[in-house]
Amino acid sequence: MKEEFRILSTTAILGYGFPLQSFEEGMKRRPHLIAVDAGSTDPGPYYLGAGVSFTDRDAVKRDLEIMLKAGVPNKIPVVIGTAGGSGGRPHLDWCREIIAEIAAENQLHFKMALIDAEFDKEEIKKALTAGLIAPLEPAPPLTPEAVEASSHIVGQMGVEPFIKALEEEPAVILAGRAYDPAVFAALAIKEGYDRGLSIHLGKILECASICATPGSGSDCMFGYIGEDYFRVEPLNPIRKCTTLSVAAHTLYEKTNPYILPGPGGHLDLTDCSFEQETDNIVRVKGSRFVPAEQYTVKLEGAKRIGYRTVSIAGTRDPVMIAAIDEIITGVKERVADNFREKQWQYHLRFNIYGRDGVMGSLEPNPSTAGVHELGIIIEATAPTQKQADTICSFARSTMLHYGYQGRRATAGNLAFPYSPSDFHAGEVYVFSVYHLLKTEDPAACFPISYVNL
Amino acid sequence: MKTSLLEITDVIRSKNSGPYELTFDIMFKDGESFEKVCRAKIINEDLICRLYRIEASDIINIVEFKPAKAIKVTIKRPICSGDLGETDVYGAQQHAPLLGITFEL
């Protein structure tokens, strides 16, 4: 019988940390692979658009240093996906620099593969014209304008570029935007293990200890793949994997728990079974990979739409609370009137905490009845920071002294917790691309280069 | 006797499923209550539309997932995550209306 393939997943997102003891427990199990997912689109479009990481540099370096010092001398490949949180070129460079620093500081010498996931705009426009791009429902269709306006467009690579990179036997693979399970699954698939089981295990390992109980975003997890099953084992004695905790994780951040689409096909979990093997190990069977007729790569892009300035305030006045809609309308009109001649294209919003500040249009009870105080965030977004400052400042001062019906408190309508009251939130990005690209060669879209450190 | 969803569940949560969708997971304490709620179709389109003030066409699916004793509801986000007007970038605080569901079993 073939030996089980063993994978050490260090943490939910590179930089979220893990106890050294858990990592050492993992190393005792002699893993064939140490891997980590470093990104997510959850933190929103800013990080991809601006080319910066949402994780902290020192925290990422701490995690990587432990992984590299264990992996490189022991000839265990270390694979990192979605470098820098969003996996664009600046994110990949950022993470590469950190790795180079660690190598130099620890006299580690190794070959590293770099896999680029950023697409050039011209390439995307050509694909669009050729009819190779379709929206990922419910995203709108892509336009050449949206492509042009995007600051970074990345593709989510599947296992193929990793498998290709592994042929050169690098000690480390650092990849741009990648399908989360790919970093865990690629080497196992290359070694001949079942694709469905490898990807399903990858899906669980990409969040590391989140699939255990108690769950944690900052602890290791260990995976084993056999002929027709895989197993997951927590490495911290305080955690257990239970059939429920592992099955429950299959739901997490997914649209449909039975059908999980990814690059080149989908995972079908209809016949999947979860079995409690020991007190803390769960064995999973029956996960199937169903190849798609057409291989597609998910594209993600973000574009800058302006700059934001915000002001934070509150009110404790019941007369004002009852009149809040009328006041907001009045303030917006005054701002528009005051700057009419400038013809600025700005967006001015008053987000009202205590009414619908958290749920917006989904709030079933957008009422201020019985509410004794409101939090107010005045937000101005405009083409320049200067214009956003002007609109925010003017809206704030107008609201402060706005003479609404029935007002008693004529000294001022707002309580400001801070001086200064207004803050730069900086560049504002939105997602501009969330589409599928048809491709015949899923490895070729993602150029691989090698460096010797 | 009225039962509240809060009493018979371990987990009720919301999260983005990609930037255009919002997904809700309701995980039951035991198989029996899960089966009962599924059979009675308590978590249905009308309820979700009423709780979130959305149209049936905004619901992507409602799926029963037996291995986790869970019902999953996925809806279109009112706006793409991070667009102007956003209130919850991660979508992690949209579950509250589900906590108040009560019904006869």
Interface residues (C-beta under 8 A of the other chain):
Chain A: T41 D42 P43 G44 P45 Y46 L136 E137 P138 A139 T243 L244 A247 A248 T250 L251 Y252 E253 K254 T255 N256 P257 Y258 C272 S273 F274 I305 H347 R349 N351 D356 G357 V358 M359 G360 S361 L362 E363 P364 T381 V428 Y429 V430 F431 Y434
Chain B: V11 K15 N16 S17 G18 P19 Y20 E21 T23 D25 M27 R50 L51 Y52 R53 I54 I60 N61 V63 F65 P67 A68 K69 A70 K72 T74 K76 P78 C80 S81 G82 D83 L84 G85 E86 T87 D88 V89 Y90 Q93 Q94 A96 P97
